[in-house]
Amino acid sequence: MARLAGLAVFDPAGDQIGRIRDVVVSLRGPLPPRVHGFVVEVQPRRRVFLPITRITSIEARAAIFTGKLNMRRFEQRDTETLAIGELLDLAVEFKGERVTVQDLALEQPRPSDWLITKVAVRRGSRRRGETLIVDWDEVGGFDVVQKDQGAANLLAAFATVRPADLANMLHELPSKRMAEVAAALDDNRLADVLEELPERDQVLVLSRLHRERAADVLEEMSPDDAADLLQELPAEQAEGLLRLMMPEEAAPVRRLLTYGEDTAGGMMTNEPVILPPTSTVAEALAHIRQQEQTPAVAAQVFVARPPTETPTGRYLGVAHFQRLLREPPSTLLGSVIDNSVDPIRPEHTVAEVAAYLATYNLVAVPVVDELGRLLGAVTVDDVLDHMLPEDWRERP
């Protein structure tokens, strides 16, 4: 079953319509659970239900279905269980011994009838234990609510999933399970996923972490996203986390918290690509080539006098990615600056920033203070996040 996570789903015409994110089953005690169908994620991040009776073929790289797909948002019923999200890593009992569920096996005993018939369990530790394949009726405890449940096998199934897709999967899990899975992520991965979760899920996950771990995760988040999350917490809790963060990591977050949430200062990232005018085109391309840079941030290099950490020295202008590609690598940035893009002030509203980006066909705009120092940049995705309804990540 774990191999189904992320499997591409194709319609009868051969067009890919989404990917499998989970398997919907009904538990029946000692009887093998019956498989009702798949939770399929289609764009834009909508989870729908695909009945198992519509499946005509399951192969190594694709599942093919027939008929039409109901695009109504999937809602889990009380009698249904998400096999991948809720059963993997569960501690169960086999012959009087506690074992951990590593995987489950589906079987089709009759046409249009799929059951979970086998369970892969691990006995002992992850390093020194052994894996056993046993029949479903040999294992007990699937219906017992557990205080703590691991997440190693579930995360292994979704190891290659993008943060936004993993966040969507976590959002659909029960709160307890969502917190358990999130806590099992490493700090970098959890920071990326938190940035994609709805605000109430962010608060729930962060509140379930130890305070020191929560501070470490905040340090890995981009300062603007960390500031947005801290604004959702009680002031005393937010201040406590800021004090636990490294001073150099907390400082930019504190600066962002001084601006209104719906202003350029509150939206901006204070970590755009910034270089001095004496840097070369080759150096600029090396910076924007880095994998961690988002497309909107990597579309331009902001040029300023040292220091190049925000707030910088005097802001000089912007060098666009397309212009950099046309210039010899040894060219100095100071000679390819575009001075036609006027910077904005941090008090500009969301509507004003959106109008500016639309008017001049930009993907980012620099933000400067009264001294002409670069404070950061507002990207088009920052604006979209603030202009969309607050619950846009949760809407069907």
Buried (B, 14 or more C-beta within 10 A) or exposed (E): BBEBBBBBBBBEEEEEBBBBBBBBBEBEEEEBBBBBBBBBBBEEBBBBBBBBBBBEEBEEEEBBBEEEBEEEEBEBEEEBBBBBBBBBBBBBBBEEEEBBBBBBBBEBEEEEEBBBBBBBBBBEEEEEBEEBEBEBEBBBBBEEEEEEBBBBBBBBBBEEBEBBBBBBBBBBBEEBBBBBBBBBBEBEBBBBBBBBBBBBBBBBBBEBBEBEBBBBBBBBBBBBBBBBBBBEBEEEBBBBBBEBBEEEBBBBBBBBBEBEBEBBBBBBBBBBBBBBBEBBBEBBBEBBEEEEBEEBBBBBBBBBBEEBBBBBBEBBBBBBBEBBEEBEEEBBBBEBBEEEBEBBBBEBBBEBBBEBBEEEEBBBBBBBBEEBBBBBBBBBBBBEBBEEEEEEBBEE
